[in-house]
Amino acid sequence: MFLLNRHPDHRQPLTPEDAATLGSAGAEEAERFLAARDNHAETPLHALPALASELGLGALYVKDEGQRLGLGSFKALGGAYAVMRLVLEEARRRLGRTVDISGLHAPDVQAIAAGMTFACATDGNHGRSVAQGASLVGARSVIFVHSGVSNERVAAIARFGAEIVRVAGDYDQSVREAARVAAERGWTVVSDTSWPGYERIPGLVMQGYTVIVREALKRLPQPPTHVFLQAGVGGFAAAIAGHLAIVLGEDRPRAIVVEPARAACIYETAKAGRPVAIAHSKPTVMAMLECYEPSLVAWRVLSRIGDAFMTVDEEDAVLVMNRLARPSGNDPAIVSGESGGAGLAGLIRAAGDEKMRAALHLDAHSRVLIINSEGATDPGRYADLVGIAPQEVARARQLA
């Protein structure tokens, strides 16, 4: 499915609050917090000239978030950042003085953090980030996981000391349960989706993701003309597209939002022109994108900045995993999880369809940016789908 943005807000400026969240000042703050972390390292940006030539493009670049902060996902930038910000804000309120990131581990701040509990629902990656953030500041975390989250991903969350609560149903049901229990017990919900009356914290999560753009623009020889962004509730796509629009202005790239056909709540929202919840379908292999209700903040941004919306099928995602693991020419091998390469799957589908290609102005001069949003966050599942262990792919890249 493919749809150009016909919303009346398309190409209108972001609202003042969204511009403040996703603008340069907010991105600099997120980058400053990130620099204070012990294991901070910029993630690599890879050129894929062989695949670009095959697709009839001028250039293709992949920003590899599979190596982010030891969590294997871009989500490491969002939840943990929000947790640290919220602890410092609470410390300032209680102590009556300025507390910066450098004072996060001061005894009085640590005592305040120890009395705080952070909760969230997750498909796997966001929960790891919130749990890691809570562990870093000495707070407690309770992570709600639905029935589709694999045991391996649950174990990865629990390693940070999080309490795990299993919820029957899907991601959206776990979001509601996390919010309900947190309200009863006075916990702070750090969600990557938003709903009426709950927008600021998801905005902080999105603000963390803007670091990806800042790093990429420093390394790209020229700004991209197109960016294909995978979406679950839409926060990641909105953050990347929104920040690109703010810093590049009229030279911003066309932003194409890509979803699994089995869980396309942003596509259906764009089609309806307003946020809609969609019916549950069969589970998708792109488990991190299996969401049925859009984030209100994300849609507010994407209705203005998203230029097109499209879906990809199950086999498209698996094909990309395999193509990145076994590249042609001199392209590097990249470990991409089931959801990580969905943006690239969208590009491949669009580049091979004459109507989509023309509608998006994809040609031999196009410079496309893709974000590999996750590595093999479930190594066993990755090996089943690719036929090779992720560490073997990484080893091949090192030897190349």
N, C-alpha and C positions, 0 to 999 in steps of 0.2 A: 504494500500500500504506500502511496506517495501523495503528499498534499503540500502545496505552497501556502504560505501564511497569508490569509485574506482578512485577518482580524483588523478592525479599524485602528487599533493601537500600534499596528506594525510600523516600525521605523520611527515611532515617537520616542522622545527621551524617557529614560527610566524615571520612576518616581524619586523624589529627593531622598527618601529613606533607603531605597535600593541603591541609588547612586552612592550614597555615603557608605553603605555596607560593602559594596563591590569596587569602590574607587581606589585610587592610589594610596591614600592615607591609611585605609583599612588594610590594604595588602601589605604595606610597609610594616604595620603593627604585627600582622601575622608572621611576616618574615623575621621580625625581631624576636618574637616568641620562639620561632623555630630555631633560630641561631643559638638560643640558650640551651637547647637540648644536646645531650652528650653525643648521641649517635646521628646528628644531623649531617646529611650529605646531599648535594644536589643530584637529582636523578638524571640519567643520560638522555640525550636527544639523538636518535639514530636517523641517518638518511637512508632511504631505500630506493636507490636509483633504478635497480632492475625492475622492481614492481611498478615504479612510476612509469617507466618506459612501456611496460606491458599494458598499463591502463591508459596510455596516451596522455600522460600528465607531464608538466614541466618539472615538478619536484614533489616528493612525498617524504614527510618526516614523522617519526613516531617518538613521542615523549613517553619513556618507560617508567610508569609508577609502580611496577612490580618490584622495585627495589627501595621503596620508600620506608625509612625509619624502622626497618626490620619487621614490618607488618605485611609487606607484600601488596599494598593497595594504597591508592590515593586517599582513602578514608583516614589514614593515619594523620592527615593534615587537619581534619575537621573536628572530630569528636574530642580528641585530646586537647586541641587548642581551645575549644569552648570550655572544657573543664577547667583548664588553667586560668582562663580569663575570669570565670565565675568565682573561683576560689579567691583570686586577688580582689575582686569587687566586694565579696563578702568580708574579707579581711579589712579592707579600707573602711567599710561601713561600721564594723565592730570596733576597730582600733582607733578610728577617728584620725587617721593619718594616711599619707600617700604610701602605697605599697606597690613596688614595681616587680617585674619578673625576676630581678636579681635577689629579691627578698622572699622568694617563694618558699625557701626551705628554712627560713628563720623560725625559731621555736614557737613564737606566738602565732605565726601564720600556720604552721604545721598543726598546732593545737586546734585551730579553727577548722582546718581541712579534715582533721580526724573525726569531727562531728558532722560532717556532710556526707550525704549519700546521693550518688548520681545513678539514674536509671535510664534505660532506653530499650527500644525494640531493635532487632537487627536480623538481616539475612546472613550475617557473618562478619563482614568487614567493619562496619560502623561500630558494632559492639566491641570488637577488639580495640578500636581506637579509644572509645570511652573508658573501657576497662584499663587500658594502658595509661591514659591520662589520670585516672583516679589513683592508680598505683604510684605514678610519679609524684603526686602531691600528698599522698598519704590518706586519701579519702576512701570511702567504701563505694563499690559499684554493684548494681543488680541489673543483670541483662536478661531481657525477655526474648526467647527464641521460639519460633513457630515450628511446626512439625516437619517442614521441608528443609530445615538447616541440618547439615550432615554432622555426625558425631565428631568428625575430625575438626570441623570449624568450631564446634562447641568447646572442644578440648583446648583449642588455640585461645579462645576467650578466657576460659577458666584458668589458664596459666598465669594470668595477671591478677589472680586472687578474686575474681568476680564471682558473685553468687549467680547461678544460672536458674532461671525459671522457664520451664517448658510450657508453651501455650498451644492448645489445640487450634488448628486452623492455619491461616496464612499470615503473611507479613502485616497486612492492615489490621487484622484482629489482634496481633501482638502489640501493635502500636496503641490501640485502644486500651488493652489490658495494662500496659505499662503506665499509661497516663492515669488510669483509674486507681491503681494501687499506689502510685507515687503521690497522688492527691490525698489519699487516705492517710498516708504515713509521713507526709511532709518532706518527701524526697524531691530532688531537682531532676526534671526530665531533660535530657540532652538528646533531642530528636533531630534527625536529618530531614524530616518532613514537617510541614506547618499546617495549622488549622486556625479557624477564627479565634482571635485572642491569644494565639501562641505563635509569634513570629520572630521575636528578637533572637532567641537561642538558635533556631535553625539558620538565622542570618549569620550568626557567628560561625557556625559550622561551614556555611558557604564561603564566608570570608577566608577561612583557612585554605580553601581550595584555590584561591587566587594566586597563591605562591607558584602554582604550576605554570601559570601564564607568565609571570615575571621571569621565571627561570628560562622558559622556552624562548621568549622574545630576546633575551640576552644572547642566545646561541644561534638563532636562525639568521641566515645571511640576509633575508628579506622577510617582511611580515607575510603571513599566509594570506591567500585569497579565499580559502575555504577551510572550514573546520567541521569535522563530523564528530558528533558528541553523543555517546550513549546515555540513555535516561532510564531511571526507575521511577522515582517520584519527581525527578527533574532538577534537583538541587545542584548536582554536579554540572549539568549542561548549562543551567542558568548562570552559575558562578563563572565558568570559563567564558561563555559567550558575552556575559555582561561586562566582565573586566576588559575583554578585548575591545568591546564597543567603546568603553570609557577612554581607554588609553590610545586607541587608534582613530576614534572619531569616524569621519566619512570614509576612511581607508580600512575600516574594519572588515574582516572576512565574512563571507556568507556562512551562516551557522545552520547546519542541518542536524536535526535531532533524530536519533536512531533508537528504536525500541524493538523488543521481541514481539512478533505478531501475536503471541499468546498473552501478552501483558502490556498492551499499548495504551495506557491511560492518558499520556500526553497527546498522542495522536488523536484519540477520540475527543479529548478536550479541545484541541485545535479545530477539529471538524465541527464540534458543536459551538465553538466560540465562547465557551465558559467551562469552568472546572466540572468534570463529571467523574463519577465512580463507575467502573466497568464491571461486568459480570466476570466471575472467576472462570478460568479456562483450565486446560491441562497444564501441569507444571512445565516450565521452560528450562532447558539446559542452562540458560543464562540466569542462574538463580539469584545473583545480586541485583538483577533488574526486574525481578518478578513482583511488581507493585500494581495495584489496581485503583489507587486514588492519588491524584497529583498533589504536590505541595502547592499551597496557595501562593506563597512567596515566589516559588520557582515559575509558576505559570504567569504571574504578573510580569516577571522579567522576560520570559520566553514569548509572550504574546507581542512584545515590542521588538525583541532582538532575534528570535528564532525565525529564520527565513523559509525553512521547509521542514516537514515532519515525515518520517518514513519508518517502515518496519522491515525486519529481516526474519528469516525462518531459522529453525533449529540447525539445519545442515549448513547454513551460511556461517554460523558461529563456530561450528566444529571445523569447517574448512579453513577458516582464518587461523585457528589455533595451530593446525597442521602446517599451513603455509608459512607462518612465522617461525615455527620450530625447524622447518626444512626449507630455507629460503633459496631462491635462485640467484645466479650471478654472484656478485660480491656483497649482497645484502647481508647484514648480520642476523644471526639466529636470536629470536626473542621468545621468552616464555610468557605466554598470554593465557590467562585463565578463561573460563567459559564465558564470562561477561566482559573481560578486558578488551577483546578485539571486536566488540559489536560495532563500534564506530567505523573500523576498517571494513567490516562486512557490509555496512551501508555504502561506503565509498565504492567497493568492488561492484556491488549491485547497480548503483547509480551510473558508474562509468561504463557498464556494459549495456545500458538501456538508452537508446537514442533519445527518447522523449525526456527522460530524467536528466540525461547529460546536457541536453539543450536548455532545459528549464533552469538548471543550476549553473549554466555557463562554464561547464567543465571542458577544458581543452588543453592543448599542448603548452599553454602558458600558465596553467593553474599551479599554484603552490599550496599543497594540502597538508594540514596539520591533523594528526590523529593522536589521541591519548590512549595508551595501553593502561587502562585503569586498574588492572590487577594482574599479578602473576599467578602462580599455581597455589592459591590459598587452600585448596584441597588436593594435595599431591596425588593421592590415590585416584581421584576422579580424573585428574589431568592425564595420568598415565593410561587410564582406560580409553580416553578419547583420542589421544595422540599416538599411543603405542610406544611411547618412550618416556622415561622418567624425567621430570623437570631438571634435575641436576645434570643429566646427560646433555640436555640442550644448552645449559649454561656452560658446561665444560667445552662443548664444541665452539661456542662463541669465544671463549678464552683462547682456544688453540688457533682460531682463524687468523 
